[in-house]
Amino acid sequence: IRISLTGDIEKNYDIYYRVHSQRFGWMGWAKNGESAGTEGYAFRLEGIEIQLVPKGEKAPGDTTNAFRKK
């Protein structure tokens, strides 16, 4: 998945999101239109967590391993 903000809110916030994959569990945080989840594995996306963070502040967690492609 990819999620992006638009309009005035985009100027003040980053949107962070992560997914729970059928086999990998909770993956890392992606932000502002980056890919999150898996491709080519045929695993279910079982959950999504989304957080708005003011621009310039830290991510809500680990940003590595947000997307895996087979």
C-alpha positions as CSV (number, residue, x, y, z in Angstrom):
1,I,0.0,0.0,0.0
2,R,1.0,3.7,-0.4
3,I,-0.7,6.5,1.5
4,S,-0.1,10.2,0.9
5,L,-1.5,13.4,2.3
6,T,-2.8,16.3,0.2
7,G,-3.6,20.0,0.7
8,D,-2.7,22.0,3.8
9,I,-2.3,19.0,6.1
10,E,0.6,17.8,3.9
11,K,2.6,20.9,4.7
12,N,2.4,20.3,8.4
13,Y,2.4,16.6,8.9
14,D,4.0,13.4,7.7
15,I,1.9,10.3,7.5
16,Y,3.5,7.1,8.7
17,Y,1.9,3.7,8.2
18,R,2.9,0.0,8.6
19,V,1.3,-3.2,7.8
20,H,0.9,-6.6,9.4
21,S,1.8,-9.3,6.8
22,Q,0.5,-12.9,7.0
23,R,4.0,-14.4,7.4
24,F,6.2,-11.5,8.3
25,G,4.1,-9.9,11.1
26,W,4.4,-6.2,11.7
27,M,6.7,-4.6,9.2
28,G,8.6,-1.3,9.4
29,W,7.1,2.2,9.1
30,A,6.8,3.7,5.6
31,K,5.9,7.4,5.1
32,N,4.4,9.9,2.6
33,G,3.7,7.6,-0.4
34,E,6.4,5.0,0.2
35,S,5.5,1.3,-0.4
36,A,4.5,-0.8,2.6
37,G,3.8,-4.5,2.6
38,T,4.9,-7.3,0.3
39,E,4.9,-8.0,-3.4
40,G,5.1,-11.4,-5.1
41,Y,4.5,-13.5,-1.9
42,A,0.7,-13.8,-2.1
43,F,0.5,-13.1,1.7
44,R,-2.5,-11.4,3.2
45,L,-2.3,-7.9,4.5
46,E,-3.8,-8.5,7.9
47,G,-3.7,-5.0,9.5
48,I,-2.7,-1.4,9.0
49,E,-1.5,1.1,11.6
50,I,-1.4,4.8,10.6
51,Q,0.0,7.8,12.5
52,L,0.2,11.5,11.7
53,V,3.5,13.0,12.9
54,P,4.3,16.8,12.8
55,K,6.9,17.6,10.1
56,G,10.5,17.2,11.5
57,E,9.6,14.9,14.3
58,K,10.8,11.3,14.6
59,A,9.1,8.3,13.1
60,P,6.9,6.3,15.5
61,G,9.2,3.3,15.3
62,D,11.6,1.4,13.1
63,T,11.5,2.4,9.4
64,T,13.6,-0.5,8.0
65,N,11.9,-3.4,6.3
66,A,8.7,-1.6,5.4
67,F,8.4,-3.4,2.1
68,R,9.6,-6.8,0.8
69,K,9.5,-7.9,-2.8
70,K,10.1,-11.5,-3.9
